[in-house]
Structures are given as structure tokens and as C-alpha cells.
Amino acid sequence: MDLRQKFSLLLLILIAAFFMADQNLLPPNYQIIMKEFHVSEPKIGLVSSAFVATSSVITIVWGLLSDIVSRKKLLLIGVLAGELPCFLTSFVQNYWQLLALRILTGIGIGSIIPVAYTLISDLFEEEKRGKGYGLIATSFGFGTLFGMVLAGLIPSWRLPFIIVSLPNFVLAPLFYIVFKEPIRGSGDKVVREAYEKGIIYNYRLSIDAIKKSFKTITNIFIFAQGAVGTMPWGVLLYWLVSFFIVVRGMTKETATMILLLIGIATVLGNLFGGILGDIFDKKLRGGRALLSGVAIFAGIFVALYILIYPFPSSPSILTWIFIALYSLLLVQIISYAGPNVTTIISHVNLPEDRGTVFGVYNILNSIGSAIGPFFGGLLISLLMGLGYSRPAAYQYALMIAVLFWIPCSLIWIWIYRTYPKDRERIQSILRSRLMSRSDDKSGN
């Protein structure tokens, strides 16, 4: 990777970070917005659910386009389409305007995952892709944390939408000017060696190719684990600040700082998880899948402890130290699977299909994230209706959500078995394709 591509990668990381900063601007202010617009937990949860659902569903469109047209053009269009309604959100006057602009923002934000992921698969060699996806996942995480801190510490819930949207109006056009788009498939060793010999890999997206990609068993299992495994994230990320305010009696600022420490740990977990996945894959056949499954299962107990531990409303210095150490040593494990899922997808799908598969994966992977905010609010409302106190309802709702990681971790047993075989099959297809091209070239 030359200096120009490294600078472009830095721009991509910054764009992704500011884009994702929008994701967590509402949750720290749920209690404030509910009072201002006179709405209940299910209604405010619906705003976040609609946002996540829109950004997830639209990724299939962005994914299809990223397999056909220039990805840097798509990124520019997607960023501008998402940041304009994000900026306008700060001026809404009622609940329905808020809901509408969050949906419009989701349409643009849906572009970042399929476009960025396919670019990473071409910018990084197979052996280093876990690191590449770890970097982009880390940028997503730090962006989310940045937005969360702004929303939690700035008194006005509107101003953060202006702050996080403005930088990308500059960064996205700059990326478009600077970035030199890599040849599709150039991150795969077999394809790269073929290009060096003058053999062109010009296979393109087709309906038959898409159908074949969904016959890949590993894809099916990856989709399944994502559908159930994102439910806890959809509830925890959107309701944890409210949990600390309602259940532990904290101020919005204190609750946000605790979530910040937890968030930093999960961001680091994305980076470490990608690096460890590369190491495990070299040492053990299917090692990346084994690491992910174990990490998700361990995360159940790590998350439940946070919900059960009786944090005081005004934590002492020792309590803050405990939270920091617990997060850095244990909470980070929860996010190990993230970069390894995307790496596995890039390994078990052909270059021309990856954008589309990433798009479909993001839809199914976001089912839980999309349902989570509304499900959490609805569950809280139902538990209060059954006679539970408001604090108890918040606590039990979040604990129930964490249990969705149990079936998710079990699915990884099958991924561990199928992933190596599907990866080898893709490599065999690439070798046979390019060998036939080489023979044709020699014959001519």
C-alpha cells in the first residue's frame, strides 16, 4: 500500500467514524426527548429501530451497486445523502419530524458497510484482512463513542447532530479526489498473482453468482448468528444509559461516562479480535470461528455482571478504577467476533459477489439491532404493566436481551466446521478460473 492509499485509508476511517457517530446520539437523551415530545419508551425506541432497520435494508441496494460501479462515487453519494438529514435533525419540532429524518439518515448511512468492506477486501491481502476489518470496525466503534459522549455531555440534545455531520461534507469529497480505486479482487493472492502476469480477472456480478453464494453453508450460518446475536447490542447500546439513570439513580453525565468506558473496551475488542483472528487462523484450521464462538459465550456472563453489580449513583475513585479494569480486561471480549465475521465472509465468497453478500449480511445481521431499541422499550413497558417497578422492569428487560447470545454462540460450532471447507473451495475456484485464463493467453 503506497502513501496515497494509506492517506485514503485514513480518510475512509475518519468518514466511517463521523458517519457512525450519528448512531448513538439519541440514546443518552431518551429520557429528555420522551418528556419534550410526550412519548413512551416503545415510541422513542421505535425511532431508533426505524433508523437501524432502514440503514440495514438499504444496504442490499448499496451492496449490489458496489459490485457494479465505482465504490468511491457511491461513498460520496451515500455520505452526502446521510449527513444532510442528520444535520436537519437538530431543527425538528415534533416526534414525527424526528422519526422521518432518522429514516432518511438511515438511507445514507446504509452505504458505509458494503462499500467500505469491499474496499478493505481489495486494499488488504487475505492474511492481513482481519487487521483491515479490525481497523474499520474500530473506526465504527470510536465514532459511536464520540457521538455518545457528545450527546451525553452537551446539555442540548440537538447540537450534536450538527457537530457530527459537518466534517463529512469536507472529508467525503476529499476522499473522492485522492483515492485511487483498487482493482476488484486484488486483495486475493491468486487474483493478484494473475494480474502480475497480465491476466485480467473480469468476472462480474450475475444473478447465478448471487444464487450460488447463498448456497454457501457458512454464509447461512453467519446470517443466522447475526440475526440473533445483534439483539443484545440493539437493546444494550440504546437503553444502557437509561438503565443507569433509572435503576442506579445516576445523572446522565455519570451514566454516559460508564458507557464510554465500556464502549472503549468494545472498540479495542474489535481491533484485538481482528488481529487475534488472523493469528488463530494461522495456528488452527477454522481458528477464527473458534475464537468468535468462545468470545460470544463468555460475553453473556460479562454483560450480566454489569447489569447485576450494584453500582452506586455517585461512583468513588475505586469504583471508577474497577469499571475501567473490568471493561478493558473482560468487556472487550464481547466484540471479538465482529471483525472476524466480515473476514470470514470475504474468505468464503468470490470477489465479484462480496458487496452483495455484505449487503444481505448487514440486513440479516441487523435484525436484532433494528428490533432491539423497540423491543427493549416494549419489554420495559410490558414488565411495568405486569406490576414490576420501573427500575426492575429496566433491569430484567436488559438481562433477557443478553440471553440471545446463547443460541448465537451455539451456531458458531457449525461455522467452525464449515468455514475452512468453504474457504478452500473459493480458493480452488479462483485458481481454476485464472489457470484457464492463463492457458487461453498462452494459446493465443
C-alpha positions as CSV (number, residue, x, y, z in Angstrom):
1,M,0.0,0.0,0.0
2,D,1.6,3.3,-1.1
3,L,1.4,6.6,0.7
4,R,-1.6,7.8,-1.3
5,Q,-3.6,4.7,-0.4
6,K,-2.6,5.0,3.2
7,F,-3.8,8.5,3.3
8,S,-7.0,7.4,1.6
9,L,-7.5,4.7,4.1
10,L,-7.1,7.2,6.9
11,L,-9.8,9.4,5.2
12,L,-12.1,6.3,4.9
13,I,-11.6,5.6,8.6
14,L,-12.4,9.2,9.6
15,I,-15.5,9.2,7.3
16,A,-16.8,6.0,8.8
17,A,-16.1,7.3,12.3
18,F,-18.1,10.5,11.8
19,F,-20.8,8.6,10.0
20,M,-21.2,6.2,12.9
21,A,-21.1,9.0,15.4
22,D,-24.7,9.6,14.4
23,Q,-25.8,6.2,15.6
24,N,-25.7,6.9,19.3
25,L,-26.8,10.5,19.5
26,L,-30.4,9.8,20.7
27,P,-30.0,7.1,23.5
28,P,-28.2,9.2,26.1
29,N,-31.1,11.7,25.8
30,Y,-34.1,9.2,25.6
31,Q,-35.4,10.5,29.0
32,I,-35.2,14.1,27.9
33,I,-36.8,13.6,24.5
34,M,-39.6,11.5,25.9
35,K,-40.5,14.4,28.2
36,E,-40.2,17.0,25.4
37,F,-42.3,15.2,22.9
38,H,-44.5,13.4,25.4
39,V,-43.8,9.9,24.2
40,S,-43.3,6.5,25.9
41,E,-40.4,4.0,25.9
42,P,-41.8,2.0,23.0
43,K,-42.3,5.1,20.9
44,I,-38.8,6.5,21.4
45,G,-37.4,3.0,20.9
46,L,-39.3,2.9,17.6
47,V,-37.3,5.9,16.3
48,S,-34.0,4.1,16.8
49,S,-35.5,0.8,15.4
50,A,-36.7,2.6,12.3
51,F,-33.3,4.2,11.8
52,V,-31.4,0.9,12.1
53,A,-33.9,-1.0,10.0
54,T,-33.8,1.5,7.2
55,S,-30.0,1.6,7.2
56,S,-29.9,-2.2,7.2
57,V,-32.4,-2.9,4.5
58,I,-31.0,-0.3,2.1
59,T,-27.5,-1.9,2.3
60,I,-28.6,-4.6,-0.2
61,V,-29.0,-1.8,-2.8
62,W,-25.7,-0.2,-1.9
63,G,-24.1,-3.7,-1.9
64,L,-25.4,-4.5,-5.4
65,L,-24.2,-1.2,-6.7
66,S,-20.8,-1.6,-5.1
67,D,-20.3,-4.8,-7.1
68,I,-21.0,-3.0,-10.3
69,V,-20.0,0.7,-10.2
70,S,-17.2,2.9,-8.8
71,R,-17.2,2.5,-5.0
72,K,-15.7,5.9,-4.3
73,K,-18.6,7.5,-6.2
74,L,-21.1,5.5,-4.1
75,L,-19.4,6.5,-0.9
76,L,-19.6,10.2,-1.8
77,I,-23.3,9.9,-2.7
78,G,-24.1,7.9,0.4
79,V,-22.3,10.2,2.8
80,L,-24.0,13.3,1.4
81,A,-27.4,11.5,1.4
82,G,-26.9,10.6,5.1
83,E,-25.4,13.7,6.6
84,L,-27.9,16.3,5.2
85,P,-30.9,14.8,7.1
86,C,-28.6,14.2,10.1
87,F,-27.8,18.0,10.1
88,L,-31.5,18.8,9.8
89,T,-32.4,16.6,12.8
90,S,-31.3,19.3,15.1
91,F,-34.2,21.5,14.0
92,V,-37.1,19.1,14.4
93,Q,-40.2,20.4,16.2
94,N,-42.1,17.2,16.9
95,Y,-41.9,13.4,17.2
96,W,-43.0,12.7,13.6
97,Q,-40.3,15.0,12.1
98,L,-37.7,13.3,14.2
99,L,-38.9,9.8,13.0
100,A,-38.9,10.9,9.4
101,L,-35.4,12.5,9.4
102,R,-33.9,9.4,11.2
103,I,-35.3,7.2,8.5
104,L,-33.8,9.4,5.8
105,T,-30.4,9.5,7.6
106,G,-30.5,5.7,7.7
107,I,-30.8,5.5,3.9
108,G,-27.4,7.2,3.5
109,I,-25.7,5.5,6.4
110,G,-26.6,2.1,4.9
111,S,-23.9,2.8,2.2
112,I,-20.9,2.7,4.5
113,I,-20.8,-1.0,5.4
114,P,-20.9,-2.7,1.9
115,V,-18.8,0.0,0.2
116,A,-16.1,0.1,3.0
117,Y,-16.0,-3.7,3.4
118,T,-15.4,-4.4,-0.3
119,L,-12.7,-1.7,-0.4
120,I,-11.0,-3.3,2.6
121,S,-11.0,-6.7,0.9
122,D,-9.1,-5.2,-2.0
123,L,-6.8,-3.0,0.0
124,F,-5.6,-5.8,2.3
125,E,-4.1,-9.2,1.5
126,E,-6.0,-12.2,2.7
127,E,-3.6,-12.9,5.6
128,K,-4.0,-9.3,6.9
129,R,-7.7,-8.8,6.3
130,G,-8.6,-9.4,9.9
131,K,-6.4,-6.3,10.7
132,G,-8.1,-4.3,8.0
133,Y,-11.6,-5.1,9.2
134,G,-10.5,-4.6,12.7
135,L,-9.4,-1.0,11.8
136,I,-12.7,-0.2,10.1
137,A,-14.7,-1.8,13.0
138,T,-12.6,0.3,15.4
139,S,-13.4,3.4,13.5
140,F,-17.1,2.5,13.7
141,G,-16.7,2.0,17.4
142,F,-14.8,5.2,18.1
143,G,-17.3,7.1,16.0
144,T,-20.2,5.7,18.0
145,L,-18.3,6.6,21.3
146,F,-17.6,10.1,20.1
147,G,-21.3,10.6,19.3
148,M,-22.3,9.1,22.6
149,V,-20.0,11.4,24.6
150,L,-21.3,14.5,22.7
151,A,-24.9,13.5,23.4
152,G,-24.2,12.7,27.0
153,L,-22.2,15.7,28.0
154,I,-23.7,18.5,25.9
155,P,-26.9,19.8,27.6
156,S,-28.7,20.3,24.3
157,W,-29.7,17.1,22.5
158,R,-29.9,18.9,19.2
159,L,-26.4,20.4,18.8
160,P,-24.6,17.0,18.5
161,F,-26.3,16.3,15.2
162,I,-24.7,19.5,13.7
163,I,-21.3,18.7,15.1
164,V,-21.1,15.1,13.8
165,S,-22.5,15.9,10.3
166,L,-20.3,18.8,9.2
167,P,-16.9,17.1,8.9
168,N,-18.0,14.6,6.3
169,F,-19.2,17.4,4.0
170,V,-15.4,18.0,3.6
171,L,-13.9,14.6,4.1
172,A,-16.1,12.7,1.6
173,P,-15.2,15.0,-1.4
174,L,-11.6,14.9,-0.4
175,F,-11.6,11.1,-0.4
176,Y,-13.2,11.1,-3.8
177,I,-10.4,13.3,-5.2
178,V,-7.5,11.5,-3.5
179,F,-8.5,7.8,-3.6
180,K,-7.3,5.6,-6.4
181,E,-9.7,2.7,-6.5
182,P,-8.0,-0.7,-6.4
183,I,-8.7,-3.4,-9.0
184,R,-11.6,-5.6,-7.8
185,G,-10.3,-8.8,-6.3
186,S,-6.7,-7.6,-6.0
187,G,-6.5,-8.4,-2.3
188,D,-6.8,-12.2,-3.1
189,K,-3.3,-13.7,-3.6
190,V,-4.4,-15.9,-6.6
191,V,-6.0,-12.9,-8.4
192,R,-3.1,-10.6,-7.6
193,E,-0.5,-13.0,-9.0
194,A,-2.7,-13.3,-12.1
195,Y,-2.7,-9.5,-12.6
196,E,1.1,-9.5,-12.3
197,K,1.2,-12.0,-15.2
198,G,-1.1,-9.8,-17.3
199,I,-4.2,-12.0,-16.8
200,I,-7.3,-9.9,-16.1
201,Y,-9.9,-11.1,-13.7
202,N,-13.1,-9.6,-15.2
203,Y,-15.8,-11.8,-13.7
204,R,-18.8,-9.6,-12.8
205,L,-21.9,-9.9,-10.6
206,S,-24.6,-12.0,-12.1
207,I,-27.9,-13.5,-10.7
208,D,-26.5,-17.0,-11.0
209,A,-23.4,-15.9,-8.9
210,I,-25.7,-14.5,-6.2
211,K,-27.7,-17.7,-6.0
212,K,-24.6,-19.8,-5.8
213,S,-23.2,-17.6,-3.0
214,F,-26.3,-18.3,-0.9
215,K,-25.7,-22.0,-1.3
216,T,-22.6,-21.5,0.8
217,I,-23.3,-23.1,4.1
218,T,-21.0,-20.8,6.0
219,N,-22.9,-17.8,4.7
220,I,-26.2,-19.2,6.0
221,F,-24.8,-19.8,9.5
222,I,-23.2,-16.4,9.6
223,F,-26.5,-14.8,8.7
224,A,-28.3,-16.9,11.4
225,Q,-25.8,-16.0,14.2
226,G,-26.1,-12.3,13.3
227,A,-29.9,-12.3,13.3
228,V,-30.0,-13.4,17.0
229,G,-26.6,-12.2,18.1
230,T,-27.3,-8.5,17.5
231,M,-30.4,-8.4,19.7
232,P,-28.4,-7.8,22.9
233,W,-26.5,-5.0,21.1
234,G,-29.7,-3.4,19.9
235,V,-31.1,-3.3,23.5
236,L,-27.9,-2.6,25.5
237,L,-26.5,0.2,23.3
238,Y,-29.7,2.1,23.2
239,W,-31.0,1.5,26.7
240,L,-27.9,1.2,29.0
241,V,-27.6,4.9,29.8
242,S,-31.3,4.9,30.7
243,F,-30.7,1.8,32.8
244,F,-28.0,3.5,34.9
245,I,-30.2,6.6,35.2
246,V,-33.4,4.8,36.2
247,V,-32.0,1.7,38.1
248,R,-28.9,3.2,39.7
249,G,-30.0,6.8,40.1
250,M,-27.1,8.3,38.2
251,T,-27.0,11.6,36.3
252,K,-27.0,11.5,32.5
253,E,-23.3,12.5,32.6
254,T,-22.2,9.8,35.0
255,A,-24.1,7.1,33.1
256,T,-22.6,8.3,29.8
257,M,-19.0,8.1,31.3
258,I,-19.6,4.5,32.4
259,L,-20.9,3.6,28.9
260,L,-17.9,5.4,27.5
261,L,-15.5,3.1,29.4
262,I,-17.5,0.0,28.3
263,G,-17.6,1.4,24.7
264,I,-13.8,2.0,24.6
265,A,-13.3,-1.6,25.6
266,T,-15.6,-3.0,22.9
267,V,-13.8,-0.8,20.3
268,L,-10.5,-2.2,21.4
269,G,-12.0,-5.6,21.3
270,N,-12.8,-5.1,17.6
271,L,-9.1,-4.3,16.9
272,F,-7.7,-7.1,19.1
273,G,-10.3,-9.5,17.8
274,G,-9.3,-9.0,14.2
275,I,-5.6,-9.4,15.0
276,L,-6.2,-12.4,17.2
277,G,-8.4,-13.9,14.4
278,D,-5.5,-13.7,12.0
279,I,-3.3,-15.4,14.5
280,F,-5.8,-18.2,15.4
281,D,-6.4,-18.9,11.7
282,K,-2.7,-19.4,11.1
283,K,-2.3,-21.7,14.1
284,L,-5.6,-23.7,13.8
285,R,-7.8,-24.7,10.9
286,G,-11.0,-22.6,11.5
287,G,-9.4,-20.9,14.4
288,R,-11.1,-17.6,13.7
289,A,-14.5,-19.2,14.1
290,L,-13.5,-20.9,17.3
291,L,-12.3,-17.6,18.8
292,S,-15.5,-15.9,17.9
293,G,-17.8,-18.5,19.4
294,V,-16.0,-18.7,22.7
295,A,-15.9,-14.9,23.0
296,I,-19.6,-14.6,22.4
297,F,-20.4,-17.2,25.0
298,A,-18.1,-15.6,27.6
299,G,-19.7,-12.3,26.8
300,I,-23.0,-13.5,28.3
301,F,-21.6,-13.6,31.8
302,V,-19.6,-10.4,31.4
303,A,-22.7,-8.5,30.4
304,L,-24.9,-10.0,33.0
305,Y,-22.5,-9.0,35.8
306,I,-22.6,-5.3,34.6
307,L,-26.4,-5.4,35.0
308,I,-26.4,-7.1,38.4
309,Y,-23.5,-5.3,40.0
310,P,-24.9,-2.6,42.4
311,F,-23.1,0.5,41.0
312,P,-23.6,3.5,43.4
313,S,-25.2,6.6,42.0
314,S,-22.0,8.6,42.6
315,P,-19.1,6.2,42.0
316,S,-16.0,6.6,44.1
317,I,-12.5,6.6,42.6
318,L,-12.1,2.9,43.4
319,T,-15.4,2.1,41.7
320,W,-14.2,4.0,38.5
321,I,-10.9,2.1,38.6
322,F,-12.9,-1.2,38.9
323,I,-15.2,-0.3,36.0
324,A,-12.2,0.7,33.8
325,L,-10.2,-2.5,34.6
326,Y,-13.3,-4.8,34.2
327,S,-14.1,-3.2,30.9
328,L,-10.5,-3.3,29.5
329,L,-9.9,-6.9,30.6
330,L,-13.2,-8.6,30.1
331,V,-15.8,-6.4,28.3
332,Q,-13.6,-6.2,25.2
333,I,-14.0,-9.9,24.6
334,I,-17.7,-9.4,23.7
335,S,-16.8,-7.7,20.4
336,Y,-14.1,-10.1,19.2
337,A,-16.5,-11.7,16.7
338,G,-17.2,-8.5,14.8
339,P,-14.1,-8.2,12.5
340,N,-13.9,-12.0,12.2
341,V,-17.4,-12.3,10.8
342,T,-16.6,-9.9,8.0
343,T,-13.2,-11.6,7.3
344,I,-14.9,-15.0,7.0
345,I,-17.5,-13.5,4.6
346,S,-14.6,-12.2,2.4
347,H,-12.9,-15.6,2.5
348,V,-15.9,-17.7,1.5
349,N,-17.3,-15.5,-1.3
350,L,-16.0,-14.6,-4.7
351,P,-14.7,-11.1,-5.2
352,E,-17.5,-10.1,-7.6
353,D,-20.1,-11.2,-5.0
354,R,-18.8,-9.7,-1.8
355,G,-20.5,-6.4,-1.9
356,T,-23.9,-8.0,-2.4
357,V,-23.3,-10.6,0.3
358,F,-22.1,-7.9,2.7
359,G,-25.3,-6.1,2.0
360,V,-27.5,-9.1,2.7
361,Y,-25.4,-10.0,5.7
362,N,-25.9,-6.5,7.1
363,I,-29.7,-6.7,6.7
364,L,-29.9,-10.1,8.5
365,N,-27.2,-9.1,10.9
366,S,-29.1,-6.0,11.9
367,I,-32.4,-7.7,12.6
368,G,-31.6,-7.8,16.2
369,S,-30.1,-4.3,16.2
370,A,-33.2,-2.9,14.4
371,I,-35.7,-4.7,16.7
372,G,-33.7,-4.1,19.8
373,P,-34.5,-0.5,20.7
374,F,-38.2,-1.0,20.2
375,F,-38.1,-4.5,21.8
376,G,-36.3,-3.1,24.8
377,G,-38.8,-0.3,25.2
378,L,-41.8,-2.6,24.7
379,L,-40.4,-5.1,27.2
380,I,-39.9,-2.4,29.8
381,S,-43.5,-1.3,29.2
382,L,-44.9,-4.8,29.4
383,L,-43.0,-5.6,32.6
384,M,-44.3,-2.4,34.2
385,G,-47.7,-3.4,33.1
386,L,-47.3,-6.7,34.9
387,G,-46.6,-4.9,38.2
388,Y,-42.8,-4.6,38.2
389,S,-41.4,-1.3,39.4
390,R,-39.8,0.9,36.7
391,P,-36.2,0.1,37.9
392,A,-36.9,-3.7,38.0
393,A,-38.5,-3.5,34.5
394,Y,-35.4,-1.9,33.1
395,Q,-33.1,-4.4,34.7
396,Y,-35.0,-7.5,33.7
397,A,-35.5,-6.3,30.2
398,L,-31.8,-5.9,29.6
399,M,-31.0,-9.2,31.2
400,I,-33.5,-11.0,29.0
401,A,-31.9,-9.4,25.9
402,V,-28.4,-10.7,26.9
403,L,-29.6,-14.3,26.8
404,F,-30.0,-14.1,23.0
405,W,-26.2,-14.6,22.9
406,I,-26.7,-18.3,23.9
407,P,-28.1,-19.5,20.6
408,C,-25.7,-17.2,18.8
409,S,-22.7,-18.8,20.4
410,L,-24.0,-22.3,19.6
411,I,-24.3,-21.5,15.9
412,W,-20.5,-20.9,15.8
413,I,-20.0,-24.6,16.4
414,W,-21.2,-25.3,12.9
415,I,-19.3,-22.3,11.4
416,Y,-16.1,-23.7,12.9
417,R,-16.8,-26.9,10.8
418,T,-17.9,-25.3,7.5
419,Y,-15.7,-22.2,7.2
420,P,-12.4,-23.9,6.3
421,K,-14.1,-26.1,3.7
422,D,-15.9,-23.1,2.0
423,R,-12.7,-21.0,2.1
424,E,-10.7,-23.8,0.4
425,R,-13.5,-24.1,-2.2
426,I,-13.3,-20.4,-3.1
427,Q,-9.6,-20.6,-3.5
428,S,-9.9,-23.6,-5.8
429,I,-12.5,-21.7,-8.0
430,L,-10.2,-18.7,-8.3
431,R,-7.2,-20.9,-9.2
432,S,-9.1,-22.8,-11.8
433,R,-10.5,-19.6,-13.3
434,L,-7.2,-17.9,-13.6
435,M,-5.4,-21.1,-14.8
436,S,-7.9,-21.3,-17.7
437,R,-7.2,-17.6,-18.5
438,S,-3.5,-18.3,-18.4
439,D,-3.9,-21.2,-20.8
440,D,-6.1,-19.1,-23.1
441,K,-3.4,-16.4,-23.1
442,S,-0.6,-18.9,-23.8
443,G,-2.7,-20.4,-26.7
444,N,-3.1,-17.0,-28.3
